[in-house]
């Protein structure tokens, strides 16, 4: 009996233990929450890295280098020159943990800054125009004064001529009276 038991154990060990069953694996791909950055560019909201989405491709910026992938979590390939919408992103690292609310505040700040800049430019132009008008008025006033001086000078000259004529006529009359002529 011992031999039989030992034989069964031996057959079980040599034959191996077999088991049957089934297993399944499922995975779900999640699309990250994206926030508008500019035309044709979005960024993953509140993400640990600056990962952008443009033209059906994800773009990751890491230490001055751009990488692209069809997936936002894997498959990154280094890219020497990203497309223009991605290359135009100023300070990509500023988009780490980016929030839509922050974007709205940033856009409002940028609009306010642009409005202030525009108002300053308009004020500068108005000052230039006013300065130019003052210059022209000064130039016109100077020209008028010059013309008035010339007219006054001409009048004085004419008056002197008239006085000389009168003096000459008077002298002629005196000469005529005294028979000098």
Order of alpha helices (4+ residues) and beta strands (2+ residues): alpha-beta-beta-beta-beta-beta-beta-alpha-alpha
